[in-house]
Amino acid sequence: MNRTTLSLIAAATALAAVTGFAAVSAPDSADTTATTKTPARLPVERSSLLCPAPSSSELAETAYTSFTPAGTDGAGTGGTAELAPSVAPLDDATAADDEKKDEKDGEKTGDTAGGDGAKEPAADGADAEVKPFLALKEPGKPVSGTKNTSDAPALVGTATGRLAPGWTTQQTTTVTGGEGRGLFGTSCTPPDTDFWFPGASTDDARQDYVHLTNPDDTAAVADVALYGKEGTLKSDTGEGIPVPARSSVPVLLSTLTGEAEPNVTVHVSTRTGRVGAVVNAADEKLGGDWLAASADPAPRVVLPGIPADATSVRLVVFAPGEDDAELKVRLAGESGTIVPATAAETLNVKSGMTASLDLGDVTKGEAGSVLLGPAEGAGETPVVAALRVVRGKGTDQEVAFIPATGPVTERATAADNRAKGSTLSLAAPDGTGKVKVTASAGSGGGEQVVKTYTVKGGTTQAVTPPVPQGLKGSYALTVEPESGGPVHAARTLALTQDGVPMFTVQTLPDDRGMVSVPATKEDLSVLK
């Protein structure tokens, strides 16, 4: 038998295997002749999250809350959801020594975790076994833990099975004194290869670090580019930053360039591998917070969740494409949409340059959201954007950041809500929208509560969210659309400390717990 005949037989066998698998995997259907079908919406079977190292301050206290919404159709049974320290694999002896040290440290500092304390394999297949810091046991009930040491590591986590769809973890750090004191909150992020952070700074008054966390067992290489009001900031050290396997690297932005600018856009991209990225911004006078990545570039963006008592709001916008953007700036408040008196008729954003606009106390005592879209007659130029929001006056000021975020298309969740201090902002930029909000059971007990809200088109509704009956511990809020137009959401967590109105704002992008899976069928015509 010659080589050509063998090749044809091998090819036919491979194709038969592929078509046979497609037939086995295809959804049941009486229509076996249709050539196209609507993709099925199925729950994800695996999710990954990365939490940055919280703080180097000796006064830092960090709370973690991990949660998966209940009731995901088709999620099945079984699965795990664990967060473990992001450390490179260790040999068994070193791992054992470190585990004993961790136990002693936990006794001294009062660190607690929601896991069962058993030693388990690390997430993402690391060779070394690492004790999970936080382990979720079931959907619908959050688990919480604390870390009160200045050397708390970044966390890497994976959820599988019924715990994967919508898995969310909140990291909230309170720093009670020193530079950068404040409430630092962030939703732990999935790994990716591209991030935009408008609203960062290389100014002398700021200490901004971009934290790069690698969840995988192979090294990643990242590029960090900075853009100011005149374009790219010169940098000799922002390219080719190595991020070792299962490790986290903080990069001080001011060390990447000699140019000090108050408003900077940071672009993180990877050459190899993937990372989680988030910016820790600390101001010597205004405190600090985490700056999460903006939603993907789009011609129209929504920035929800400006508190009613905001004393200063600054808008920062960047156009990453080749075209300039002419934008109309509007404020959606409780009663309708207006053009703020502090905004010009249009905001011009040059390609590759960062533009900023100080809006002052734009909300005038009403909670609101900023809406950006093309000015009349302008082109559809994609942009990224974020807000820097300040509350308080004089020495009692605190800052937080609100990046642009997409609408809740199927479901979104904010973890770590408390009995007091949480505010849910719902913005409907177009038509009226109705959403269902579920307050989960508490991490220490309580029963879930469900409430619906109708948000009129062109307005922002800020509400005190429902609180679980008999709440003990912290709880999660889940938002799901019911009807009408798109709704964008954000959660504010406020805490007053020594007269300082500390707060943090987390936007609620869709949790992407469901994915479209194309239908397939057997098609032997490919063999012809």
N, C-alpha and C positions, 0 to 999 in steps of 0.2 A: 504494500500500500504506500503510495507516494506521499510527500509532505503536503501537497495541495489538498488531497482528499482528507488527510488528518485535520488540517486547518478548518475545512468546511464542516466536518463533523463536530469539532470543538465549538465552532461558532454557533451551530444549530443547537447544540446542547446548552450553551450559555443562554441563548435567547429563550429557549423553552423553559429554563429555570426562572428567568425574569418574568415571563408571562404567567407562569404557574404561580409565582409568588404574588403577582398582582391580583390574580383571581382569588387566591386565598385571602388576601388582605382587603379586597374590595368590600364596601358595605353591602349588606343583603338588599336585593332589589329584584322586583319582578321584571323590570325592563332590562333585558340583557343585550338589546340592540342599540341603545342610545350611545352616542359617541361622546357626549359631554354631560356632566352633572354638576349641580351646585356643590362647591366644596363644603364638607362637614365642619362644624365648629366643635372642636374637641379640647378638653383640658390638657395643659402641658403636663408632662410626666417628670420634669426635672427643672429646678430653679436654682440659681446661684446668687448669693448676696455677699457684698464686701463692706465692712465697717472700718473706717479709718481709725488710727490710734487717736484716742480722744483728747489728751492734753498732757503737757509736761509739767503743769503747775502742781505744786504740793497741796494746793487748796481745791483741787478738782474732785468732784464727786460725779460719777457717771452711772446712769440708769439705762438698761437695755430692756426693750419689750419686743417680743417676737410673736407673730400671729399669722394664722391662715384662716380666711373666711370659711364658714361651714356652708354646706348645701350646694357645692359645685356639681352639677349633673355630669355623670360619667366619670367622676374622679376615682372611682373604685375604692379599694381597701388597701391597708398597709402603707408603708412609707416612713421616712424619717425626715427630720429637719433640725440640723445641728449647726451651731457656730463654734468654731475653735480658733485658738490663736494662730495667726499667720506666721509660722516659723518654718524655716527650712528643715528638712528631715534630719533627725538626730539619731545617734546610735542608741541602743537600748539602755546602756548604763547611764548615759547623759540624760535621756528622757526620764528614767526613774528618779535620778537625783533632782531634776527640775520639778517633777511631780511632787516629791516630798517638800521641796522648797515652796511650791505654790500652796500646798496645804497649810504650811506654817504661816505664810504671808496672809492667806485667807483668814486664819484665826486672829492675826494681829489687826488687819484692816477692816474686818467685817465684810469682806467680799462675799456675795452670795450669788448662786446661779440656780436656774430653774431645772437643770438636768438632774439625773438620778445619781450623779457622782461616779458612775462606772467609767472605766477606761475603755474608750471606743476608737475605732479607726478614724483617722482624720478625713476631712472632706476632700473630694476630688482625687482620691487614690494616692495620697502621700504614702511613702514606704513606712515612715515612722508612725507610731500610734501616739495621738495627742488627745488628751482628755477634753471633751467638748465643754465649752463654758456655758452654753445655753442650748437646751434640747427641748423642742416642742413635741408634745405627745399626741395632741388631737386638734382637729379643726374647731374653730368657734370659741376656743378658750386660750387667751394669751398666756405666755410664760414670761417672767421678768427676772432680772438679775442686776447686781450692782458691782462696780469696780471703783475703789477709792484709792488707787495708787497712781503716782505720776508716771510710772513706767508701763501702764496698761497697753497691751499690744493692739494692733489691728486684728480684726476677726475675719475669717473666711468661712463661708457656710454653703451648704447644699441641702435642698429639700427634694424629696422624691415622692412618688405615688400620690396619695390623696392630700398630702401636705404641701405639694408643689404649687398648685394653682393659686395665685394671689399672695404667696408668702411675702410677708412684710416685716421688717425689723426697724425699730426706731432707736437711735442712740442720742441720749440727752445728757449733757454735761453742765453742771453748775460750777462756775469759778467765782468764788466769793470775794476775791481781792486781787490786787496787783494789776499790772498791765494786761489788758484783754479780759478783765473780769466780765462776767455776763453769763447768759444762758445759750449754750451752743447745742443746737439740735440739727440732726440730719437723718433722713431715711437712708438706710444702707442701700447701696446701689448694685445692680448687676454689672458684670464685667462687659466692656465694649472696646472698640478700637478708635472712637472719635468723640470728643467732648468740646463744647464751647462754654466759656465762663465770662460773659460781660459783667462788669461790676467789680473786678479785682483792682488791685493798686500796687504800685511800687513806690508810693510816696513815703517820705521819711516818717510820717506819723503812723504808718501801717506796717504790720508784719504779716504778710500773706504767704502761706505755704500751700502748694498744691501737693496733695497726698496721692501717691500712685501705689496701688496694691495689686499684686499679681497672685491670682488664685491657683495657678497651674504649677505643674512639676517641672516646667522648663522656663528658662529666663525669657523675659520680654524686653523689648527696646522701645522707648518712647521718645517723641519729640515734643517739646514745649515751646510754642511760639507766642510772643507778646505783641499786641497792637495798641498803639496810643492814638492820640488825636491827629497825628501826622502820618500814621501808617505803622509799618513794622518797626519795633524797637530792636536796635542792634544787640545781638547776643552771640557769644562764642561758645557758650556752654549749654544751650538749650536743646541741642540736637544729640541724638544717640544716647539718651540716659538709660543705663541698664537698670532693670528691676528684677532682682534675683527671684528664683522660683519660690512661691509661697512666702513672699516677703513684702514689706511696705517701705516706700522711700518718700520722705517729705522733702520738697524742693522749695527753698525760700526764693520767691520771685525776684526780689531785689538783687539777688546775687547773679541773676541771669543777664542783667543789663545795668549800665551805668546811668540810665535815664530814669529820673524820678517823676512819675506821673500819677495823678490822683485817680484817673479813670482808665482802666486797662482791660482789654479783652484777652483772655488766655485760651489758646487752642492746644489741646492735648490730642495727639494721634500716635498710633503705634506702628512701628516698622515690622516688628514680629511680635506675636503673642497678643494678649489682651490684658487690660487693667481695669480697675475701678478707680475713678478720679473724682475728687472733691476738693474745694479750696477752703482752708481755714483762714479767716480774715480777722485780725485783731487790731483795733485802733487804740492808741494810748489814752484817748479821752472818751471815746464813745463805746468802749467795750468791744464785743465781737460776736461772731456767729459763723456757721458754715455757709458757704455759697455753693449751692448745687448747680449742676449743669443746666443750661437753658434747653428748652425743647428744640428739636431739629429746625434748621432755618425754614421760615415760611413767610409769605407776603403779609399775612395777618396773624397777629399774636395777641394773647391775653395774659395779663399779669394780675391774678386775683389775690385778695387778702390783705389790702392795706388797712390797718387798724383805724378806728374812728378817731383816736386821740394821737395820731401821728403828727409830730411837730415839724418834720422835714422829710421830703421824698425826692430822691434823685433817680432819674431814668437814664440808663446807659444802653446804647444800641450799637450793633456792629453789622455791617453788610459784608458777608464773606465771599460773595460772587464777584463778577466782573462789572456789574452795573451799580450805579448810585441808586439810593432809595429816597423817595420823597414821601414822607409819612404824615398822616394826620393823627394827632394825639387826642384821645378822648378819655373821659373819666365816667365810668358807669357807677353811679351811686345808688342810694336806696330808692330814690324817686325817679331816676331816669339817667340819660346820658348827656353830658355837656362837654364843651371844649373848655378846659381850664383857662382861667384868666392869665396864668403864668406861662402858658404855652403859646408859641408863635403859631401863625396860620399853618405852617408846615415845618417839619423837622427834616433837614437835609442830612443824609448819612452817606458820605463818600465811600466808594468801594475800598475795602481794606483798611478803613479808618474807624476809630471809635468816636462816637458822638455822645454827648451827655446833655441833659436838660434838668435844671433844678426846678421842681414843682412846688417847693415850700410846703406849707400845711394845706395841701390841695384838697384834702377830704373835708375840711371845715366841720369837724365833728360828726361826719357820717363815714361809715366804712365804705370802701370803694375798690374798684379794679381799674387798671389802665388798659385801654384798648388801642392797638396800633394797626393801621391799615394804610394802603396806598392813598395819597392825596388825590383830589379830583384831577383826572387826566394823566396821572402818573402810572408808570408800569408796575407790574407785579414782581417786585424785587424781594427775594427772601432775606430775612434778617433774624438775628438772635438778640435777646434783650433781657435785662434784669433791673430790679429796683433796689436801691439802698434806702431803707426806712429807719427813721429815728423816732424814738419816744422819749419823753422827759425833757427837762431843761437844765441849764447850767452844768454842774458836776454830776447831776443825777440823770444822765442820759444813757441810752442803750440802743444798739443798732441790730438790724436783722436784714436779710436779703430775700427777695422774691424773684425767682427766675420765671421766664415765660413758660407756660405749660399748656398741654393739649387738653381737649375735653375728656370727660369720663365717658367712654363709649360703651363699656360693659360693666366695669366695677373698678373702684379705687379705694384704698385703705390708708388711714393714718393711725399708727399705733401710739402708745404712751399718752393717753388722755387721763386726766385726773378729775376728781370730783369737782374741783374748782380750777378756773384758769384757762379752760379750753374754749375757743371760739371757732365756729365753722363758717367759712365764707363761700357763698355760692353765687357765681356770676353767669348770667345768660346774655351773651353779647348780641344775639339775634332775636329769635322768637322765644316765647315763654316756654320754660321747661319744668318738668316735674321729676323729682328724684326721691328715692327711698333711702333713708339713713338708718343703719342698724348699729346700735351700741352693743358691743359684745358683752359677754360675761366678764367679770374682773379676773385679774391674775390670781387673786386670793379668794374669790367667791363673788356671787351675784348672778342675776338672771338678765339676759339680753332684753333690750327694748327697741322697738321699731317705730319710726315716725316718718311721715312724708312732708316734703316742702315743695311749694310751687313758686318759681322765681320768674317774675315778669320779664319780658324781653327788654334788653337794654338796661338792666338794673343789677345791683349786687345786694344780696341778702346775707347779713351777718347774724348768726343765731347762736344761742347757747345750746350746744347739742344735748340730746337726751343722755341721761346717766343710768346705767344699769340698776335695777332694783337690788338693794342690799349690797352695793358695791364694796368690795375689798380689794385694794391694790389699784393697778392701772387697767385701762381697757382700750379697745380699738374701736374706731369709727369706720364703717364701710358705706360708701356712697354708690348707688346704682340708679341709672336713668330709668324712668317709668314711661314718660311720653314727652312730646314736644321737641323744642330745639335743644342744641347742645348746651351743656352746663360745665363750667370750669370750677374747680374747687381748691381751697387751701385751708389749712388748719393752723391757728395761732395758739401757742401755749405760753401763758404769762405767769410770772412769778416775781413778786416784789421782795427785794432783799436790801435791807438797810436803806430804804427810801428810793432805791434804784428800780425803775419799772422794767425788769429783765423780761425778755420775750424772744421767741423764735418762731419762724413761719415755715411750714412745709407745704409745698404744693402737692396736689393729689393727681398725678397723671394716671392714666389707665394702667391697671396692674398686668395686662397682657397674660392673664391666666388662661385665656382661650386662644387657640390658633386654628387657622383654616387648613384642613387636610384635604387635598384634591381626591376626588373619587377616581378609582381605576377599574379597568375591566380587561379581560383577556382579549387580545387582538393578535391573532396568528398571521395577519397580513404582513407583519414586519418580517416574516420569514421568506416572503416571496422575493 
